[in-house]
Amino acid sequence: MDSKTEIERIETNNNLTSMPANPWEFDVELGASPNESLTQILAVIGEIAKHSADAWPSDDEWRSVLPNWLKQNLPELTKEETDRLLAATPRDRWDTLPWQFGSWIDAVRDRGWRWWGYRQERNAATLVLHIGMFPERIDAFKEILRAASIKIVCERYKALN
């Protein structure tokens, strides 16, 4: 395990020359613009990493710093809109519904994961997070990928085996 901070690992990719003690790995397809996709997610993760749970920005502050491509995928629904959406969606498909903005912000505040690094090969990559505490709120990370049109092909985490 290296001694770099999360911000340092975001700013300077380690090409996975070292691995964290508790890795969660994702093999992904980056789409038609792979470098742009990586830049997008690293910008969001970098913004999250700047803030501790103790000094967490308000929802309005997050609205001002998060990119539009992400905010468009995190709707802000009224209770009535949420109830209608849930009623119209079969229960076994609820995991396909988009996160609501406030719920996603809460999940990344106490995320339990930290960015470790990636290795890219053309339009594919392996992304690695370090899981430092539970619950790990991994679905909040997956939402960043989904919003950036990055497709998860495979994920590996020892605790899932």
N, C-alpha and C positions, 0 to 999 in steps of 0.2 A: 504494500500500500504506500502511495507517495504522500508527501507532507504538504502538497499544494492545497490552497483553499479552493472552495467551490468556484468562486469568481475567477481565480487563476485558471482552473480547468475549463471554464467556459471560454475565456479569452484565448487560451493557448491549448489546442487539442493535443492530447497525449497519444493518439493513435492506438490506444489500449495496450501500450507497452507495459503497463502495470494494471492490476485489477484491485478493486476494493475487497474488503473482508466479506462483505455480504452483497454480491452483485445481483441486480435484476437486469437481464440482457434482452434487447429487442432487435430482431432482424427486421429491417423495414425496407420498403420501396419508397424512394424519395420523389417519384414522379418525373415530369418532363423537365423541371428546373431544379435539379438536385441541390446545387449550391445555394440557391435562393431559399429552398425549403429548410436547409440546415441553418442558414442565417436567420430565418424567421423564428424557428423554435429556440435557438440560442439567445436571441434578443429577449424573448419572453422569459425564459428560464433565468437569464441574467438579471432582469428586472425583479423577479421574485427573490432571487438570491441576495439582492441588495438590502432586503428588509428582514428583520427578526420578528418573531411573533409578538415580542414585547413592544415593538415600535411599528406596528402594522399600520399602513396607510388606510384611510377611509375608502369606502366604495367609490366616492366621487374622485378621490385622488387616483385610484386604480383606473377609473374610466378615462382619465386624462392621459395616462401613460401607456395603457395597453393598446396594441395596434387594432385597427378596424377589422382586419380579417379574423381576429380572435373574438372580438366583441360581437361580431355578427353571428358567431356560432354559439354565443352564450346569451340567450334571450333573457329579458326581464319580463316575466309573466305575472299577471295578477293571480290571486288564489282561484278565481273563477276560470281563468284561462288554463291554469294548471289542472284543475279538476276536469275540465272538458278534454284536455289532451290525454290525461290518464284514462278517462272513461272511453275514449275512442281508440286506445291502444291496448291490445291484448297484454295481459300481465307478463307473459313470457317474453314480450318484446320491449318491456320498460327499459332494459339496458341499452336499447338503441336510441332512446330519447336524448336530446341535447341537455347538458347541464344548464341550470339557471345561473346567471351571473353571480348572485350573492352566495349560492351554495358552492360554486367553484372557488370563489375568493376565500371562503372559509376553509375549504379543503387544502388549498395551497399554503395557507397560513400555518397549518399544523401538518405539513405534508409527510414528514417521516422519511423522505428520500432526498438525496442530493445528486446533482449531476456529476458524473465521473468522466465520461469521454465518449468518443466514437471512432470508428474506423470506416472509411468510405471507399467503395469501389464502384465507380461510375454512378449509376442512379440507385444503388443499394448501399445500405450502411448497417452496421451494428452499433446500437446506442446502449450505453451502460449507465445505470443509476446505482448509487450506493444506498442501501436500505439501513438507516440508522436507528429507527424506532418504529413502533407499531401503535396505531394502525398506520400503514405506509401510504395510504391515499393514492395508490398507483393509478386509479382511474382519472384523477385530475391531470396526471401527466399524459395519459392516453388521450385525453380531450385536447390537449395542445397538439398532439400529432394528428388527430382526426381533423381539427380545424385547419391545419396546414396541408391537408390532403395527403398526408403520409400514411401509407398502408402498413400495418403491422402484419408481417408474414409469420413470425414465430416469436415466442418469448420463452425465456428460461429463468427459472428461479428455483433454487434447491428446495425451498419450503413447499413448492407446489407439486413436487414429485412424490 
